[in-house]
Amino acid sequence: MNIPLIDLHAQYRELKTEIDGAMRRVLDSGVYIGGPEVEALEKEIAAQTGARFAISVANGTDALTLALEAAGIGEGDEVITTAFTFFATAEAIVRVGAVPVFADIDPVTFNLNPVDVEAKVTPRTKALLPVHIFGLPADMDALQSIAERHGLLIIEDACQAIGAEYKGRPVGALGDIGCISFFPTKNLGGYGDGGIVVTNNEGLADRIRLLCHHGSRRKYFHEEVGYNSRLDPLQAAALRVKLTKLREWNDRRREAAVRYGSLLSGLPLALPAAPADYRHVYHLYVTLTKDRDRLAVQLKRHGISTGHYYPCPLHLQQAMSSLGMKRGDLPVTEQVCERSFALPMSPHLTREQQDYIADKLKRYARG
Ligand SMILES: *Cc1c(COP(=O)(O)O)cnc(C)c1O
């Protein structure tokens, strides 16, 4: 049996007629930048996240960069974030001229440890940038109270977590600005790059909209130097179709996670755990094991693809060497990176596939 880590084509097959129709509608309309599909998607994502404003952009990395820049973060400022994330989180901070300051993570949730976050606040700190890693919300109440005590902004990297909820509220609009990616593998993924910024703050929304259209409100008149960062209507049209399935598909991921939980109990794998009032949407199903590399080779032999998220934490990346951090500086992050082992997860993972994966894992555990 061949089991991919994420089955993207299965998503297309389920919605092929609707997606093809939506794409054709755009092609027939003659509108290939902006227009009604993009505006409708922005309204729908605002409603989904409970935010007043949503501004679509070219990708999740731009969403982060524009959010930071609109918030006035730049040269000489520090932003506290996690090193256990995709590179773009810290890249955006460096891109606007600020310094990423990495705090360690919790060994169970893999999200920022608020105690270490507070220890890293300095007079230069301007914002906290939590990542809802693998689809599990960060400890937002604790981060919010740190932000209030020190007068900091909170920018959420919700790129992996659309549809996740923290104490009954969707991620994205929990802090000051939320950033979401529509990269094809994300829980709401397009057929190419895409992203969106959400916020309840009208001033920030206005500034982000200005920046992503070349700093221009009126065609050919420019208030400042901005970016060209837009979501294509072709992507918007496809994303609107997929958005109607987001709730159901996230529920299917959650059911698959429960099923893994019962199939894999007793094995030497630490399974992902979510606090009771958090709605985890399992962008990835990441376990921990001391034996990750051998296990990965063994499963691959049986046609099962697994993933390593992430093989190198951000503080040890070559591109971040100017920060002067070294191995041992973030012990929990480093240990999780060594042991993390992602099993196949998608809304289309079948019971038969899960049984097969569990069977191979049990055989391996028996030696
Ligand atoms: C995917 C991702 C991004 C970047 O999104 P792109 O759309 O690929 O630019 C940023 N942060 C995290 C945590 C991500 O997973």
The ligand as an SDF file (V2000), in Angstrom:
LIG
                    3D

 15 15  0  0  0  0  0  0  0  0999 V2000
    3.4410   27.7210    5.6160 C   0  0  0  0  0  0  0  0  0  0  0  0
    3.8780   28.5780    6.7260 C   0  0  0  0  0  0  0  0  0  0  0  0
    4.2760   29.9080    6.5420 C   0  0  0  0  0  0  0  0  0  0  0  0
    4.4640   30.5270    5.1980 C   0  0  0  0  0  0  0  0  0  0  0  0
    3.3880   30.4730    4.3500 O   0  0  0  0  0  0  0  0  0  0  0  0
    3.6380   30.5330    2.7600 P   0  0  0  0  0  0  0  0  0  0  0  0
    2.2570   30.6810    2.2310 O   0  0  0  0  0  0  0  0  0  0  0  0
    4.2950   29.2690    2.3500 O   0  0  0  0  0  0  0  0  0  0  0  0
    4.4750   31.7430    2.4780 O   0  0  0  0  0  0  0  0  0  0  0  0
    4.5890   30.6570    7.6590 C   0  0  0  0  0  0  0  0  0  0  0  0
    4.5350   30.1250    8.9040 N   0  0  0  0  0  0  0  0  0  0  0  0
    4.1850   28.8480    9.1100 C   0  0  0  0  0  0  0  0  0  0  0  0
    4.1380   28.3230   10.5090 C   0  0  0  0  0  0  0  0  0  0  0  0
    3.8600   28.0300    8.0430 C   0  0  0  0  0  0  0  0  0  0  0  0
    3.5420   26.7440    8.2620 O   0  0  0  0  0  0  0  0  0  0  0  0
  1  2  1  0
  2  3  1  0
  2 14  2  0
  3  4  1  0
  3 10  2  0
  4  5  1  0
  5  6  1  0
  6  7  2  0
  6  8  1  0
  6  9  1  0
 10 11  1  0
 11 12  2  0
 12 13  1  0
 12 14  1  0
 14 15  1  0
M  END
$$$$
